[in-house]
Amino acid sequence: MPTSAPPSSRPSWPASGGDYGLPPSQSAFAVHALIVSHYLEGAWFPRGGSARIARTFEKGIEQAGGAVRVAQEVTEILTENGKAVGVRVMDHRGAQVRERVYRAPVIVSAIGACNTFNRLLPTFGEIGRRTWPVRRSLEHLGTGTSAVTVFLRLRDDPRSIGIDGGNIWVNRDLDHEGAQRCSDSLLEGHPHDVFVSFPSLKSGESPHTAELISFCDARAFRQWAEQPRENRGPEYFALKERIAQGMLELAESAAPGLTELVDYVETSTPLTYEHYTAHPAGAFYGPPATPLRFRSRPLGPRTAVPGLFLSGQDAGSAGIMGAMMGGVAAACQVLGPRGYPTIASALRERPEAPESRAVHPLPEGKHLATLVSKRRLTPSVWEAELQLDGRIGSWAPGQFARLHVGDDAWRDYSIAGLEEDRLRLLISTRTGGRGSRFIENADTGAQTVVELPLGGFGLADSGRRRLFIATGTGIAPMLAMFAQAAGLERDILLFGCRHREEDLTTRISSPLPGTVVRCLSRQEAPGAFHGRVTQAVTALAHDLRLDPDGTDVYLCGSAAMVADARDVLEREGYTSVLTEPY
């Protein structure tokens, strides 16, 4: 159910220029008019967050007998006799990556025109000859803009400082042409402009969050492109901190008090966008919405390859509405001459009652799960055991499960244990969100759905000594690792919590490393280190005989702890740090 956004979300230039990422001199009037028209009656946001859009689609697909596959890296669109017949993917869900092929009479690509025609299809032979005009057009259009985004978790409701949930555009001056030349000043911590949004106020979800966005040239970050994600070195992390601080200071000028609310900061760059969305150079708007784009031959949705259709922004126009209408256009083409009337008629029909719908088996990777036991380990942590409707094959300690917690809401929890058809999870209720309410209210015998295994966190086969650092339920994936790790007696665990009553290591039956240091941040107790785990790394380095060059470090816990620990470990010279934020 959408909720309306406040009037301050209705943009005029220059605000709407950010909705397609171009200054006035480069903007096409067509796209500017489309976006302004879209906002004239106000803006809307999905209740429960933007993820609800995908989950709603997923539910409809599964009710129709289809499936949504996750963690599938498409490497090739397969063609036979000049026609698209399927896709080749690398399946990253299990313990080992495996190649799979999916065949279908129709292929719809929403990965972007550049990826579709330059990476996934052959650029030679008959297919290459047919798609050459599109590839030439994309080359002439050039690469679109990218951005740096700062994600903020807030410790209190932003309405306490007068925020109403509307978007805020902050500019240092009226030179919006110069703003596009300000990547250098952004890198120095002096952004020209910043977009400020408060997703939690719009969605009604907790904890409270904010987002800050500044557009930039992706070339400024290319020197770190070949470095491994989450381990691009101290210069890259220092740069992100400097940029984030500058953007927050500019946002503070329009939202006084915001800085005091910040509990945790995470910063993404064009490299982040490129990794998660596959857009070259992190250009998430696709080809730039310049007059040249609208004078050129449209990119889609129908392509020169029979059986292949283009969807999303590149088949429509930049932004959310452009992407949606690109999808509608692709669906119309797939359905044939009466495609649009068919879709319009379906929208007018009353939805079927759930009980009248055909029951389809869950798709591969999803399992019916029954809660067989739950046990409160600490005041804010439950241990839950669920029986699945079948054995899980390949999985790796460190991976996580996605649990359906009501309505269209899902939450991710690390796998603490998985034996045949029995799944063990640790669920924190500290946030008071949907996952918290699910485990607090669910009785033994309650049924839900779980999707697993997911994620790439796991033990490295290096033979090096291991240092595990965890806080709270961040110990869950490590419990699965401890159960299968050889040479555990050589390893070290630093576990952090506030008080002894929150010490999960004394309440869980599990193998533990040979050395366990319990760190209590708000209580002094015999046999425990008084302080945070980040302080223990430095303070106990000599006693624990820590060797940065010969140690693999595994990190899991609160996002703030992981960020702080990475900073400490980098200063201490650790180069092998493994973690997976989700």
C-alpha positions as CSV (number, residue, x, y, z in Angstrom):
1,M,0.0,0.0,0.0
2,P,1.7,3.3,-1.0
3,T,1.8,6.3,1.3
4,S,1.9,9.8,0.0
5,A,5.0,11.9,0.5
6,P,4.9,15.5,1.8
7,P,4.7,18.4,-0.6
8,S,8.4,19.1,-0.2
9,S,9.0,15.9,-2.3
10,R,7.6,17.7,-5.3
11,P,10.7,19.0,-7.2
12,S,11.2,21.9,-9.6
13,W,14.5,22.6,-11.3
14,P,17.2,22.2,-10.1
15,A,15.8,19.5,-7.8
16,S,14.3,17.4,-10.6
17,G,17.6,17.5,-12.5
18,G,18.9,15.1,-9.9
19,D,16.2,12.6,-10.9
20,Y,18.0,12.0,-14.1
21,G,21.5,13.2,-13.2
22,L,22.2,16.0,-15.7
23,P,22.7,19.8,-15.4
24,P,20.4,22.2,-17.4
25,S,22.7,22.6,-20.4
26,Q,22.8,18.8,-21.1
27,S,19.1,18.0,-20.2
28,A,16.5,16.9,-22.7
29,F,13.3,18.9,-22.2
30,A,11.3,15.7,-22.7
31,V,12.7,13.9,-19.7
32,H,12.5,17.0,-17.5
33,A,8.9,17.5,-18.4
34,L,8.0,13.9,-17.8
35,I,9.5,14.0,-14.3
36,V,8.0,17.3,-13.3
37,S,4.6,16.1,-14.6
38,H,4.9,12.9,-12.6
39,Y,5.5,14.9,-9.4
40,L,2.8,17.6,-9.9
41,E,0.2,15.6,-7.9
42,G,2.8,14.7,-5.2
43,A,5.0,11.7,-4.6
44,W,4.3,8.2,-3.3
45,F,6.4,5.6,-1.5
46,P,5.6,1.9,-0.8
47,R,4.6,1.3,2.8
48,G,7.2,-1.2,4.3
49,G,10.0,0.0,2.0
50,S,11.1,-0.3,-1.6
51,A,11.9,-4.0,-1.2
52,R,8.1,-4.6,-1.0
53,I,7.9,-3.8,-4.7
54,A,10.1,-6.8,-5.6
55,R,8.5,-9.0,-3.0
56,T,5.0,-8.3,-4.3
57,F,6.1,-9.1,-7.8
58,E,7.7,-12.3,-6.6
59,K,4.5,-13.4,-4.8
60,G,2.5,-13.0,-8.0
61,I,5.1,-14.8,-10.1
62,E,5.1,-17.8,-7.7
63,Q,1.3,-17.9,-7.5
64,A,1.4,-18.2,-11.3
65,G,3.8,-21.2,-11.1
66,G,7.0,-19.2,-11.8
67,A,10.1,-18.6,-9.7
68,V,12.5,-15.8,-8.9
69,R,16.1,-17.0,-8.8
70,V,18.6,-15.0,-6.7
71,A,22.4,-15.0,-6.7
72,Q,22.5,-15.8,-10.4
73,E,25.2,-14.1,-12.3
74,V,24.2,-14.1,-16.0
75,T,27.2,-14.5,-18.2
76,E,25.7,-15.1,-21.6
77,I,22.4,-14.8,-23.6
78,L,22.3,-18.0,-25.6
79,T,21.3,-17.9,-29.2
80,E,20.5,-20.5,-31.8
81,N,19.9,-19.9,-35.5
82,G,19.9,-16.2,-34.8
83,K,17.3,-16.4,-32.0
84,A,17.6,-15.9,-28.2
85,V,16.8,-19.2,-26.5
86,G,18.1,-19.0,-23.0
87,V,20.7,-17.7,-20.6
88,R,23.9,-19.1,-19.0
89,V,24.5,-18.2,-15.4
90,M,26.8,-18.8,-12.5
91,D,24.8,-19.9,-9.5
92,H,26.3,-18.5,-6.4
93,R,23.8,-19.9,-3.9
94,G,25.6,-23.0,-2.6
95,A,29.0,-23.8,-1.2
96,Q,30.5,-24.0,-4.7
97,V,29.7,-21.8,-7.6
98,R,28.2,-23.8,-10.5
99,E,27.2,-23.1,-14.0
100,R,23.6,-23.5,-15.0
101,V,21.6,-22.9,-18.2
102,Y,18.0,-21.7,-18.3
103,R,16.1,-22.1,-21.6
104,A,13.0,-20.1,-22.5
105,P,11.0,-19.0,-25.6
106,V,11.3,-15.4,-24.5
107,I,14.2,-13.6,-22.9
108,V,13.6,-10.1,-21.3
109,S,16.8,-8.3,-20.3
110,A,16.5,-5.5,-17.6
111,I,20.3,-5.4,-17.0
112,G,20.7,-2.4,-19.3
113,A,21.4,-2.0,-23.1
114,C,25.1,-1.7,-22.7
115,N,25.4,-5.0,-20.8
116,T,22.9,-6.7,-23.0
117,F,24.5,-5.8,-26.4
118,N,28.2,-5.5,-25.4
119,R,28.6,-8.2,-22.8
120,L,25.9,-10.9,-23.0
121,L,25.4,-11.2,-26.7
122,P,28.1,-12.0,-29.3
123,T,29.5,-8.9,-31.0
124,F,30.6,-10.9,-34.1
125,G,28.9,-12.9,-36.8
126,E,25.2,-12.5,-37.7
127,I,24.2,-11.4,-34.2
128,G,27.0,-8.9,-34.0
129,R,26.0,-7.5,-37.4
130,R,22.4,-7.1,-36.4
131,T,23.2,-5.4,-33.1
132,W,25.9,-3.1,-34.4
133,P,23.6,-0.1,-34.9
134,V,22.6,-0.3,-31.2
135,R,26.1,-0.6,-30.0
136,R,27.2,2.3,-32.2
137,S,24.3,4.4,-30.8
138,L,25.3,3.5,-27.2
139,E,28.9,4.6,-27.9
140,H,27.7,7.9,-29.3
141,L,25.4,8.5,-26.3
142,G,28.3,8.0,-23.8
143,T,28.2,7.0,-20.2
144,G,25.7,8.4,-17.7
145,T,26.3,9.9,-14.3
146,S,27.1,8.0,-11.0
147,A,27.1,9.1,-7.4
148,V,28.3,8.7,-3.9
149,T,25.6,7.7,-1.4
150,V,25.9,7.9,2.4
151,F,23.5,5.7,4.3
152,L,22.8,6.8,7.8
153,R,21.2,4.8,10.6
154,L,19.7,7.1,13.2
155,R,19.4,6.6,16.9
156,D,16.1,8.6,17.1
157,D,13.1,9.7,15.1
158,P,14.2,12.5,12.7
159,R,10.8,14.2,13.3
160,S,12.4,15.2,16.6
161,I,14.5,17.8,14.6
162,G,11.5,19.0,12.5
163,I,11.9,16.6,9.5
164,D,8.6,15.7,7.9
165,G,9.8,13.0,5.5
166,G,10.0,15.1,2.4
167,N,13.2,15.1,0.2
168,I,15.6,18.0,0.6
169,W,18.0,19.3,-2.1
170,V,20.9,21.3,-0.7
171,N,23.1,23.5,-3.0
172,R,25.9,25.8,-2.1
173,D,25.0,28.2,-4.9
174,L,22.9,28.6,-8.1
175,D,25.7,27.5,-10.4
176,H,24.2,24.1,-11.3
177,E,26.5,23.8,-14.4
178,G,29.5,24.1,-12.1
179,A,28.1,21.4,-9.9
180,Q,28.9,18.8,-12.5
181,R,32.5,19.9,-12.4
182,C,32.8,19.5,-8.7
183,S,34.0,15.9,-8.3
184,D,37.3,17.2,-7.0
185,S,35.7,19.3,-4.3
186,L,33.5,16.3,-3.4
187,L,36.6,14.1,-2.9
188,E,38.1,16.8,-0.7
189,G,35.1,16.8,1.5
190,H,33.4,19.9,0.1
191,P,30.4,18.8,-2.0
192,H,28.6,21.4,-4.1
193,D,25.2,19.7,-3.5
194,V,23.6,16.9,-1.6
195,F,20.2,15.2,-1.8
196,V,18.7,14.2,1.6
197,S,16.0,11.6,2.0
198,F,14.5,9.8,5.0
199,P,13.2,6.4,3.8
200,S,12.1,5.1,7.2
201,L,9.6,8.0,7.6
202,K,8.1,7.2,4.3
203,S,8.0,3.5,4.8
204,G,7.0,3.4,8.4
205,E,9.8,0.9,9.2
206,S,12.4,1.0,11.9
207,P,15.2,1.6,12.7
208,H,15.2,5.2,11.4
209,T,17.4,5.9,8.4
210,A,18.5,8.7,6.1
211,E,20.3,8.8,2.7
212,L,22.6,11.5,1.3
213,I,23.5,11.5,-2.4
214,S,25.9,13.6,-4.4
215,F,26.6,13.0,-8.1
216,C,30.1,12.5,-9.3
217,D,32.4,11.4,-12.1
218,A,33.1,7.6,-11.7
219,R,36.6,8.0,-13.1
220,A,37.8,9.5,-9.8
221,F,37.4,6.0,-8.3
222,R,38.9,3.8,-11.1
223,Q,42.3,3.4,-9.4
224,W,40.6,1.2,-6.8
225,A,38.5,-0.8,-9.3
226,E,40.8,-3.8,-9.3
227,Q,41.0,-4.1,-5.6
228,P,38.8,-6.6,-3.8
229,R,35.4,-5.3,-2.6
230,E,35.4,-4.5,1.2
231,N,39.2,-4.6,1.1
232,R,40.3,-1.7,-1.1
233,G,42.9,-0.4,1.3
234,P,43.2,2.4,3.8
235,E,43.3,5.3,1.3
236,Y,40.0,4.3,-0.2
237,F,38.3,4.0,3.2
238,A,39.8,7.4,4.3
239,L,38.5,8.9,1.1
240,K,35.0,7.6,1.8
241,E,35.1,8.9,5.4
242,R,36.1,12.4,4.1
243,I,33.4,12.4,1.5
244,A,30.8,11.2,4.0
245,Q,31.7,13.9,6.5
246,G,31.5,16.6,3.9
247,M,28.1,15.5,2.7
248,L,26.8,15.2,6.3
249,E,28.0,18.7,7.1
250,L,26.2,20.1,4.0
251,A,23.1,18.2,4.9
252,E,23.3,19.6,8.4
253,S,23.0,23.1,7.1
254,A,19.5,22.3,5.9
255,A,18.6,19.8,8.6
256,P,20.1,21.1,11.9
257,G,20.5,18.4,14.4
258,L,20.9,15.5,11.9
259,T,24.5,14.9,12.9
260,E,23.6,14.3,16.5
261,L,21.1,11.6,15.5
262,V,23.6,9.6,13.5
263,D,24.4,6.1,15.0
264,Y,26.2,4.5,12.0
265,V,27.5,5.6,8.6
266,E,28.0,3.4,5.4
267,T,29.2,5.0,2.2
268,S,28.9,3.7,-1.3
269,T,30.8,4.9,-4.4
270,P,30.4,4.3,-8.2
271,L,32.4,1.1,-7.6
272,T,29.6,-0.1,-5.2
273,Y,26.9,0.7,-7.7
274,E,28.9,-1.1,-10.4
275,H,29.2,-4.2,-8.2
276,Y,25.6,-4.5,-7.1
277,T,23.8,-3.3,-10.2
278,A,26.3,-4.3,-13.0
279,H,25.9,-0.8,-14.6
280,P,29.3,0.1,-16.2
281,A,31.0,2.9,-14.3
282,G,28.1,2.8,-11.8
283,A,25.9,4.8,-14.2
284,F,22.6,3.7,-12.6
285,Y,20.5,5.9,-14.8
286,G,21.8,4.2,-18.0
287,P,22.6,6.2,-21.1
288,P,22.4,10.0,-20.3
289,A,19.0,11.6,-20.9
290,T,20.4,14.2,-23.3
291,P,18.6,15.6,-26.4
292,L,20.8,13.2,-28.5
293,R,19.2,10.2,-26.8
294,F,15.7,11.3,-27.7
295,R,16.8,12.2,-31.2
296,S,18.3,8.7,-31.7
297,R,16.5,5.6,-32.6
298,P,14.8,4.2,-29.5
299,L,16.7,1.4,-27.8
300,G,13.8,-0.9,-27.1
301,P,11.8,-2.9,-26.1
302,R,12.0,-4.9,-29.3
303,T,15.5,-5.8,-30.4
304,A,17.1,-7.1,-33.6
305,V,17.4,-10.5,-32.0
306,P,14.1,-12.5,-32.2
307,G,13.0,-13.7,-28.8
308,L,15.0,-11.0,-27.0
309,F,13.3,-7.9,-25.4
310,L,14.8,-5.0,-23.5
311,S,13.1,-3.7,-20.4
312,G,13.8,-1.1,-17.7
313,Q,15.1,2.5,-18.1
314,D,16.9,1.9,-21.4
315,A,13.7,0.7,-23.0
316,G,11.8,3.7,-21.5
317,S,13.2,6.7,-19.8
318,A,15.5,7.5,-16.8
319,G,14.2,6.9,-13.3
320,I,11.6,4.9,-11.5
321,M,8.6,5.7,-13.8
322,G,10.8,5.3,-16.9
323,A,11.9,1.8,-15.7
324,M,8.3,0.8,-14.9
325,M,7.0,1.9,-18.3
326,G,10.0,0.2,-20.0
327,G,8.8,-3.0,-18.3
328,V,5.2,-2.4,-19.4
329,A,6.4,-1.8,-23.0
330,A,8.4,-5.0,-23.0
331,A,5.4,-7.0,-21.6
332,C,3.1,-5.5,-24.3
333,Q,5.5,-6.6,-27.0
334,V,5.9,-10.1,-25.6
335,L,2.0,-10.5,-25.4
336,G,1.6,-9.5,-29.0
337,P,-0.7,-7.0,-30.8
338,R,-3.3,-7.0,-28.0
339,G,-0.6,-6.7,-25.3
340,Y,-1.6,-3.4,-23.8
341,P,-5.4,-4.1,-23.8
342,T,-4.7,-7.4,-22.2
343,I,-2.7,-5.8,-19.4
344,A,-5.3,-3.0,-18.9
345,S,-8.1,-5.5,-18.7
346,A,-6.3,-7.5,-16.1
347,L,-5.8,-4.4,-14.0
348,R,-9.5,-3.7,-14.0
349,E,-10.4,-7.2,-12.9
350,R,-11.0,-8.0,-9.2
351,P,-8.1,-10.0,-7.8
352,E,-8.7,-13.7,-7.2
353,A,-9.3,-14.6,-3.6
354,P,-6.2,-16.4,-2.2
355,E,-8.2,-19.6,-1.5
356,S,-9.3,-19.8,-5.1
357,R,-5.8,-19.7,-6.5
358,A,-4.0,-22.9,-7.6
359,V,-1.4,-24.1,-5.1
360,H,2.0,-24.4,-6.6
361,P,5.1,-26.0,-5.0
362,L,7.7,-23.6,-3.7
363,P,10.4,-22.9,-6.2
364,E,13.9,-24.3,-5.8
365,G,15.8,-22.7,-2.9
366,K,12.6,-22.0,-0.8
367,H,11.3,-24.4,1.8
368,L,8.3,-24.6,4.1
369,A,9.6,-24.3,7.6
370,T,8.0,-25.3,10.9
371,L,9.1,-23.8,14.2
372,V,9.9,-26.8,16.4
373,S,11.5,-24.9,19.3
374,K,12.5,-21.5,20.5
375,R,14.6,-20.6,23.5
376,R,15.4,-17.2,25.0
377,L,19.1,-17.0,25.4
378,T,19.4,-13.4,26.6
379,P,16.9,-10.7,27.2
380,S,17.1,-9.7,23.5
381,V,18.2,-12.9,21.7
382,W,16.2,-16.0,20.8
383,E,17.5,-19.3,19.5
384,A,15.0,-20.8,17.0
385,E,15.0,-24.2,15.5
386,L,13.0,-24.8,12.3
387,Q,12.3,-28.1,10.5
388,L,12.4,-27.8,6.7
389,D,10.4,-29.8,4.3
390,G,13.4,-31.4,2.8
391,R,17.2,-31.8,3.2
392,I,19.5,-29.0,2.1
393,G,22.2,-30.1,-0.2
394,S,25.3,-27.9,-0.7
395,W,25.8,-25.0,1.7
396,A,28.8,-23.3,3.4
397,P,29.2,-22.3,7.1
398,G,28.9,-18.5,7.1
399,Q,26.0,-18.3,4.7
400,F,22.6,-16.9,5.7
401,A,18.9,-17.7,5.4
402,R,16.0,-15.4,4.4
403,L,13.0,-15.9,6.7
404,H,9.5,-14.8,5.8
405,V,8.3,-12.9,8.9
406,G,4.8,-11.8,7.8
407,D,3.0,-10.0,5.0
408,D,5.6,-9.5,2.3
409,A,8.4,-8.9,4.7
410,W,11.5,-11.0,4.9
411,R,14.5,-10.8,7.2
412,D,18.0,-12.2,6.8
413,Y,19.6,-14.3,9.5
414,S,23.0,-16.1,9.5
415,I,22.8,-19.8,9.7
416,A,24.0,-20.9,13.2
417,G,23.5,-24.6,12.4
418,L,22.1,-26.7,9.6
419,E,21.9,-30.5,9.9
420,E,19.9,-32.4,7.3
421,D,16.4,-30.7,7.6
422,R,17.0,-28.8,10.9
423,L,17.9,-25.1,10.7
424,R,19.1,-23.1,13.7
425,L,19.0,-19.3,13.9
426,L,19.8,-16.6,16.4
427,I,17.2,-13.8,16.2
428,S,17.7,-10.5,18.0
429,T,14.7,-8.5,19.2
430,R,16.6,-5.3,19.9
431,T,15.2,-3.4,16.9
432,G,11.6,-4.2,17.7
433,G,10.9,-4.7,13.9
434,R,9.0,-7.4,12.0
435,G,11.6,-10.1,12.7
436,S,11.5,-9.3,16.4
437,R,7.7,-9.5,16.5
438,F,7.7,-12.7,14.5
439,I,9.9,-14.6,17.0
440,E,8.3,-13.1,20.1
441,N,4.8,-14.1,18.9
442,A,5.3,-17.3,17.0
443,D,4.3,-20.5,18.8
444,T,5.8,-23.9,18.3
445,G,4.3,-25.4,15.2
446,A,4.0,-22.1,13.4
447,Q,4.8,-22.4,9.7
448,T,6.6,-20.0,7.5
449,V,8.9,-20.1,4.4
450,V,12.7,-19.8,4.4
451,E,15.0,-19.2,1.4
452,L,18.6,-20.6,1.7
453,P,21.5,-20.8,1.4
454,L,22.5,-17.3,0.5
455,G,25.7,-15.2,0.8
456,G,29.4,-15.6,0.2
457,F,30.8,-15.4,3.8
458,G,32.8,-18.5,4.6
459,L,36.0,-20.1,5.8
460,A,39.1,-19.4,3.7
461,D,41.2,-22.4,2.9
462,S,44.5,-20.7,3.7
463,G,45.9,-22.7,6.6
464,R,46.6,-19.5,8.5
465,R,45.6,-18.9,12.1
466,R,42.1,-17.4,12.5
467,L,40.9,-14.5,14.6
468,F,37.1,-14.4,15.0
469,I,35.5,-11.1,16.1
470,A,31.8,-11.0,16.8
471,T,29.2,-9.0,18.8
472,G,25.7,-10.1,19.6
473,T,24.1,-12.5,17.1
474,G,27.0,-11.8,14.8
475,I,28.4,-15.0,16.4
476,A,25.8,-17.1,14.6
477,P,27.7,-17.7,11.3
478,M,30.8,-18.4,13.3
479,L,29.1,-21.1,15.3
480,A,28.5,-22.9,12.0
481,M,32.1,-22.4,11.1
482,F,33.4,-23.7,14.5
483,A,31.4,-26.9,14.0
484,Q,33.4,-27.7,10.8
485,A,36.7,-25.8,11.2
486,A,39.8,-28.0,11.6
487,G,42.6,-26.8,14.0
488,L,40.1,-24.7,16.0
489,E,42.3,-25.0,19.1
490,R,44.8,-22.6,17.5
491,D,42.2,-19.9,16.9
492,I,40.9,-17.0,18.9
493,L,37.4,-15.6,19.4
494,L,36.8,-12.0,20.7
495,F,33.2,-11.8,21.6
496,G,31.6,-8.5,22.6
497,C,28.5,-7.6,24.5
498,R,27.5,-5.0,27.1
499,H,26.8,-7.1,30.2
500,R,27.6,-10.7,31.3
501,E,23.9,-11.6,30.9
502,E,24.2,-11.0,27.2
503,D,27.2,-13.4,26.8
504,L,26.0,-15.9,24.2
505,T,29.2,-17.9,24.4
506,T,28.1,-19.3,27.8
507,R,24.6,-20.1,26.7
508,I,25.1,-22.0,23.5
509,S,26.2,-25.6,23.2
510,S,28.9,-25.3,20.5
511,P,32.6,-25.9,19.9
512,L,34.6,-22.8,20.5
513,P,38.1,-21.7,19.5
514,G,41.0,-22.6,21.9
515,T,41.1,-19.0,23.1
516,V,38.0,-17.1,23.9
517,V,38.1,-13.4,25.2
518,R,34.8,-12.1,26.4
519,C,34.6,-8.3,26.1
520,L,32.1,-6.5,28.3
521,S,31.7,-2.8,27.3
522,R,29.5,-1.7,30.2
523,Q,30.5,-4.0,33.1
524,E,33.6,-5.1,34.8
525,A,33.8,-8.8,35.6
526,P,36.5,-11.3,36.6
527,G,38.0,-13.1,33.6
528,A,36.5,-10.6,31.1
529,F,38.1,-7.7,29.2
530,H,36.5,-4.4,30.1
531,G,36.0,-2.6,26.8
532,R,34.9,-3.1,23.2
533,V,36.2,-5.8,20.9
534,T,38.0,-3.1,18.9
535,Q,39.9,-2.1,21.9
536,A,40.8,-5.7,22.7
537,V,42.5,-6.2,19.4
538,T,45.1,-3.6,20.2
539,A,45.3,-4.1,24.0
540,L,45.7,-7.9,23.9
541,A,47.8,-8.2,20.8
542,H,51.0,-9.2,22.6
543,D,49.3,-11.6,25.1
544,L,47.4,-13.3,22.3
545,R,50.5,-13.4,20.1
546,L,48.6,-11.9,17.2
547,D,50.5,-11.8,13.9
548,P,48.8,-9.6,11.4
549,D,50.7,-11.2,8.5
550,G,49.8,-14.7,9.4
551,T,46.1,-14.3,10.5
552,D,42.8,-14.4,8.7
553,V,40.2,-12.2,10.5
554,Y,36.5,-13.0,10.4
555,L,34.2,-10.1,11.4
556,C,30.4,-10.2,12.1
557,G,28.1,-8.1,14.2
558,S,26.6,-4.7,14.2
559,A,27.5,-2.6,11.2
560,A,29.1,0.0,13.4
561,M,31.3,-2.5,15.1
562,V,32.4,-4.0,11.8
563,A,33.3,-0.6,10.4
564,D,35.2,0.4,13.5
565,A,37.0,-3.0,13.7
566,R,38.1,-2.7,10.0
567,D,39.6,0.7,10.8
568,V,41.5,-0.8,13.8
569,L,42.7,-3.9,11.9
570,E,43.9,-1.8,9.0
571,R,46.0,0.4,11.3
572,E,47.4,-2.7,12.9
573,G,48.5,-4.1,9.5
574,Y,45.9,-6.9,9.0
575,T,45.3,-7.5,5.3
576,S,43.1,-10.6,5.3
577,V,39.8,-9.4,6.7
578,L,36.6,-11.4,5.8
579,T,33.1,-10.1,6.4
580,E,29.8,-9.8,4.5
581,P,27.4,-6.9,5.2
582,Y,23.7,-7.7,4.4
